[in-house]
Amino acid sequence: MIPLEYFLILSAALFCIGLYGVLARRNAVLILMSIELMLNAVNINLVAFSSRLAPSEFLGQIFAIFVITVAAAEVGLALAIVIRLYRNRTSVNVDEIDIMKW
Amino acid sequence: MPSINLPGMEWAWLIPGLSLLAFAIIVFLGKRLPGKGSYVAITAIGLGFILFWFVLKDLLYSRPATFNVTWFDVSKYSLKWGMIIDPLSVLMLGVVTSVAFAIQVYSLGYMKGDPRFGWYFAVQALFAASMLGLVLADNFLLLYITWELVGICSYLLIGFWYERRSAAEAAKKAFVTTRLGDVGLLIGILILFKQLGTFDMSTIFQAAQRGDISAGILTLVAILIFLGAMGKSAQFPLHVWLPDAMEGPTPVSALIHAATMVAAGVYLVARSFPLFEVAPYALDVVAIIGLLTTLIGSTLALVMTDLKRIIAYSTISKLGFMMLALGSGGYAAAMLYLMTHAFFKALLFLGAGSVIHSTGKQDIREMGGLWRKMPVTAVTFIVAAIALAGLPPLSGFFSKDEALIAIRDAQSPVVYLLALVAVFLSALYVARPAFVVFFGRLKPENAHAHESPPVMTVPMMALAFMSIISGFFVFNWVGPLFGLPAQFKGFGAFLFLEHPEAFHFDVMLAVYSTLIAIAALGLGWTIYHKGLISPASIMERFAGVHRVLVNKFYMDDFYQAIINRVVLAFSNLVALFDRRVVNDTGVNGTANLTAFAGYRLRYHETGKFYDYALAIALGTTLIVIVAFLVT
């Protein structure tokens, strides 16, 4: 059996890559993709813990399915926003989107 | 004989209740009623007067009683609306309803054509209702409420012609001055409540008589209550509001200075008499204040030239005399004096009002010889003046002698002598307006003067009748004359149900008090009518004294100086504190601080997406680390 630590390391690595992508990328689509990475890191965690700690109950798996569902909805909404943004500005560079301040 | 259920003493609450109802009706519907609602007020007080007779009859054939309903309960305390029906309250009911009724009828004529005619009668009704409620109240809380209602009504009536600055000022002065006393009264009541846990008068008095309250506190309470009475009854040094209160319409002066407001103070002391009896020194304070007041009032009445002010100062002196009698233990004497004074003083004011109404002047130096023009007014005024001077057999004679006996028996000879001086002065000062206004030569500018309409003269005649006969109540044959039960012989017996006390009559005292009054009237006649002694030359010889008197012992100036130096200075300090500390620092300071903080802090909001994302990531990490370290 693969030790739990391996899953956790994979998940942490995936999460950090995603975080890096969110913070470092300027392209809105890429940022969205990075968020997906982070969400999937969480999913790995959930499934791993669930199968190891309470294998008969599938709680983590069910939760992961919820996360996937919500992520799909979120991507749909976010991409719609990105499209509107692109239509307005011909750019999806988040550096240029800074009017929501004082 | 079949017994008919006549309204008895349990219906006494209707007497103030009707006037209160009249007030509400006039305020809400007055404009649509005939006479702007004036008849409603008069009907209410008239019905009250009729009810008074039933209550009196019931009281004579049964025993004093109290009735109350619970207002609300607070933990173990129960606050009640209640009324006490005993000789004292019934006597006051009779005086207030009869005098108020006469004055309201008179007002129909006097206030005719006034733009706020309806409002005048509304406040008159409220005034009567509060005063009647005051005399019926069986607990100190209710008494205090009605006490303040009387105060606010007097404020409204004194300042009735508020377009005149002096009237507005006088109303304010009356309100503030009496308020000084009211605070004392309130503190006294609250101390009693703290000691005994009740406002109920009979409980408090029984406890005081049993000695449940320590002597020191009892004296303090009695003096605080007397402070309230000093304010309302215009006792030195809180008397200054009363002469200024003459700014109100004359019937108001009659009502305030005869039947209601000033009587409230005397009534309060009489009602709380069980407290004063057992409190050491309290009665002495009452007597001394009363003596000072009567001397100040009677000397000042001698030099005033405004007709109404003369009578106002005479009221002060008479109230002082009542307090002196009360302080000497002359409970029945003081109440008898209160009753007779209510009649003849109301009459004096109504007479003055009649003269003012007819001539349009208030200064007695501009009047003279008016008896030819206004015979009814002249006769009734002179009846009242003689009653005030205390000549037999008018009412003032009996009440004055009764009071003098009490003073002689209880006080030192010096006080008694000064009381006799006050008697002399009161006959002299009342002779002055009587002679100057009604006798002598008629001034040509007063040639158009005319007698007042019957609506004014009839109440005056009724009051004159009462001024003449109300003294006879003291005799022991009065009760049997009306077929009353044997224990009710006369006034003294009526007031002291348990310990019947007959009218004391001291022939020697009666003779020389009468001689004093006659001497004073004679002196007044020589000075003011014959002119054998010229007032001007007296004034010249005693110029210094005259100046002090005309300036009212400089008391107004003294108070004004205190107000300017102390009150206003302190007020400025408070205003400064309010402006600088509360407003500038507290209110504006908070707002400025918030605005400044926002102005500075807004720059950290960059609007850049990754700044926020970084903040979230770092913040979450930080929270995790902290949570990790803490657990």
Interface residues (C-beta under 8 A of the other chain):
Chain A: L19 V22 L23 A24 I31 V94 D95 I97 D98 I99 M100 K101 W102
Chain B: R602 Y603 E605 T606 G607 K608 F609 Y610 A613 L614 A617
